[in-house]
């Protein structure tokens, strides 16, 4: 008998396991929420005179698909916590609030339900999915840059085709978002919105997600520069707000202290090129917190004054709220210019008790995910930036954190790696006729005994 061993190749568990343990339907379920808030984000269904943007039914439909096919199973801790939190919210509306709107309460209960489930069959780690999502964010970043430049060549009408030529009727382009925003009042140049995304702010947040994932993963310099260019043409500070907690976590948790030098160089470059590139718009946005009719004031300042009008003078309202859906149905009418952002709406309608319960559940789902701490810090800002019924923050939480398989080891996150079809060690056993034993001793390796 002769044993011939072929060359052995050690295959990382992430390289083989993710290919064997994932299926196309689980991957589709993972990506559908992100598709719902990007490619079809501007579509809305008109129901009873109100709009329901496409991301909401896409998330709920994906949840139903996952449950019926067995890909989504209740997560023991998250599902139990969800039931507890939702019981608190229902109890506050039914027993502690003077009135509530059933449809508003129903949507509020359904939107975070998907986060109480875990996805099965998407692989043993997130390596392949992270590569795809990085390409996904890069695509939108390049599209936004091209869109911004194209308006100077083909005109804004053709550069923003969905906003100008979109459908109207039962399924139409949403009218509740401001997709066409000039750089400043009276200007003809528009901010980039990534063609498909709802507003420049959502384009900016998409760029922020891509930048954070790239900085914690492959760190390809060309892509990082493209993401920085995307921030410039978005002219929106919302994505920068996502980077505000993410960058300190990246620097400290992953010991990337060289980033401080990069930030200093970038700050100097922005000062030098601020006028040619119109970057003073970012400085103008910082002054919006003092302007009572600006979006910055409505999102982050007006709510504080609204609490003084409705909550703090009445201890019961401060604790238990005014009832689901009652934020803009209450009397007297709000005295301050305020947007229906998530943190304001929950506090007004459910009080301190509901606020702590609801955001406690969301933050538990975000920070218990087995992903990069930098990405978790980045996503944790999004529920505070937009409406609580807005599917954007829920889709990011599901597609990037809650349903995503665990984060791969750093050594396996190499953008040059391909889908592995690697040879495994094999042993070939060949038989040969046995020889009669010789009495003249043993031959040294590679030589034959001769008489």
Phi, psi and omega in degrees: 000136176234132180256123179245119182256127175283171180295132181267138177237124178280121184257120177302147180300324180293332184285323182265316185299318182294329180283325184279326190263005181247153176226163188294326182291320176296319177296320178298317178298322179296321186272339186302315177302321179292323177294323181295333181255011178234282188296325181245020187298327186278350179281142179223147176258127181273118182232110177060036180085356178248155180261141172236105184292154193300329183301328182293303178296333178294315179295315181293321177294322178295320177299315179298316179300316181295321180291316182293329181267000178079007179280332179252124179237147178300130175280129187307310184283312184294321181292319178296318179293322178299314180299321179294314182296316181293327175296322177295315182295318178294317180298320178297318181290321187279326190244333186255335183268148179293330180199160176204161180257115184303321182295321178295318179295322180296314178297320180297324179286325186279326187300315180274001183300320183300331181290346179278359181248156174243148183267130176254145173090010180266007179112172182269343173211174188264014188303305182294321181294321179295322176299317181293318181291327174297317175296324179298310180292324178296321178302312181292326178295313178296322179296318178295320178296315179296321180297316181298316180288327184293332181296339177276346183254308184254356178094153183298328184297318179277332180287339178238067191292320184295321181290334183258335184235017183290166183288160176224141182141215179299317172251117187219177174283132183299144178251002184267004180232151183258091185278330183255098184240121176289160181302322177207168184301126179088353181281153179265344179278132183259151173287150178286139175239012178071021179065302186269338188281159189295314185213166173303330180295322178288325173298317178297322179291324176298318178297320180297318178298314179298319180297316181294316180294322178291321182290331178267355183241249186293329180061047178278121188298321181297317179293321178299320178292325177295318178297319178297322176295326177297322176299323183295313184281344176284328181050041181231138180270358184295316177296326178293329176295328176290327179284338184303313175275337185289318183296314176301321178295318179299317182292316186276308186293324181254008175056046180259063186291342178294342180297330178300320178292321179296320179296321179296317179296318180296321179296318178295318179298321179294324177293321182291318186256017184298316181287312179300325182264359180070029184284353176294349175301323179295323177292323177296324179295329180294334180276355181296336182295343179262347181268117189290350180248015182264162179291325178298318178294316182296324183281319193240348184242315185302326180298326180298318178288330178293325176298321179295329180283318190255323193260300193299328176290347184234101184305322180295318177295320181299325181277317191245352175084183185255359180108144182299131178082006186262006185300314180252015176248004184273159175238143357289165181298145180307136181275349188237151180282113186217144177263157182274056177288160189301313185292327178288313184299312182296319181291320179292316189271337183234001176069187182295324181296310180293323180299312181295319181293311186293308181288335173298319177294313181300314182289330174296316178298320183290310189275350174269355179292146183269062180232181181302134177299331178293316178294322179296319178295323179294314182289330184297340181283332191297324178297341181270349186265333185230181181296147183291337176268000176288127185288350187303303184294326178293320180294318178296318180297318181288306188288333184254339186234295194291315181269351182287136174300166183303155181292137179286163174296151183300325184293338182268350183271077180243118184293346180275347179290145179250173176299122190283129166234070192267143176287142177259161180298133180230149180239123180252124180253119179244140179260148175218155182301138181282148179263156174290138181296145179254154181256006184265016178100185183257139179279145174294158181304135176084359179237156181255142176284131178236152180270000000 
